[in-house]
Amino acid sequence: MKILVGYDGSRVAEDVLKLAREHARAFNADIHLFTSLQQGAELKKEDIDRAESRLDKLKLDFDLEKTACETHASVSFLTPGEDLVLFAKDNEIDFIFIGVRKRSKVGKLMFGSTAQKVILEAPCPVVTVK
């Protein structure tokens, strides 16, 4: 079994990790930690390095627990939601775990919602944590 965890370094992402870790232990699943960075003028090399460093530290924790874990930092022109869905499809992921943040309806209309995109288009069940 493969579990994809959308990780953005937020507080809710830590709760997502905790729940995904519990499921991985219970079902002897492999964890895929995934961070998506959207290519654009404001994306800096330091941002990419910081994201990769966070993933490396998290992988060490999983290694200590003897839980299979791979990390993936993606830089593309896709939105994070599109990137997560594409990765899930290409890698035959069984479950996706993502965090959701409260945002106003206007905020969702203007900026979209990563969670909404993943829930509607994922090829597998999606577990959301708030």
GIUR-V208101 format. One line per field, one symbol per residue. ss: DSSP state (@ for helix, = for strand, . for the rest). phi: phi as a letter, one per 20 degrees, with the letter a starting at -180 (. if undefined). psi: psi as a letter, one per 40 degrees, with the letter a starting at -180 (. if undefined). A space follows every 10 residues. Layout:
BEGIN
ss: ???
phi: ???
psi: ???
END
This chain:
BEGIN
ss: .=====.... @@@@@@@@@@ @@@@@@@..= ========.. ....@@@@@@ @@@@@@@@@@ @@@@@...== ======...@ @@@@@@@@@@ ....=====. ....@@@@@@ @..@@@@@@@ @...=====.
phi: .cdedfccnf ffffffgfff ffffffdlee ddeccddefr fefdgfffff fffffffffg ffffemdfbc dbdddbeffg ffffffffff dlfebddcec dfbfffffff dmbgffffgf dfebfcddcc
psi: ihhhhhheei dddddddddd ddddddefih hhhhhhhhhi dehidddddd dddddddddd ddddefhhhi ihhhhieiid dddddddddd efidihhiii ihiidddddd eahddddddd eieiihhih.
END
